[in-house]
Amino acid sequence: LLTSLGETLFRTVAEVSGGGGAAGAAGGGENSIRSNLQMYMEKLPVPFNMVEVEMRVKDKTPYVVVALQEANRMNNLLVEMKRSMDELLLGLDGALNMSEKTE
């Protein structure tokens, strides 16, 4: 479960980071940002169901404990990424004042 989700996440990161940086300079502007944002939101995996993961654990060896900690950290990262993308979308829609950080 953790391995397959990890592979999916890293494959997505590799696909996202592999593009060229000239899309914004071509005049797409906000539409380009919206389309990229939508693509990233679709590719963002759902957080791990930690209750299910912990139920599958039979022996809490040190390696398993580290894997569970990393899964929790990944969940925190995924939640923050989703929140940031939702905030950016609201800013683009004009429903939220965009801060310097969001700009």
Secondary structure, DSSP 8 states (H G I E B T S, - for coil): -HHHHHHHHHHHHHHHHTS-S-TGGGTTHHHHHHHHHHHHHHH------HHHHHHH-S---HHHHHHHHHHHHHHHHHHHHHHHHHHHHHHHHTSS---TTT-
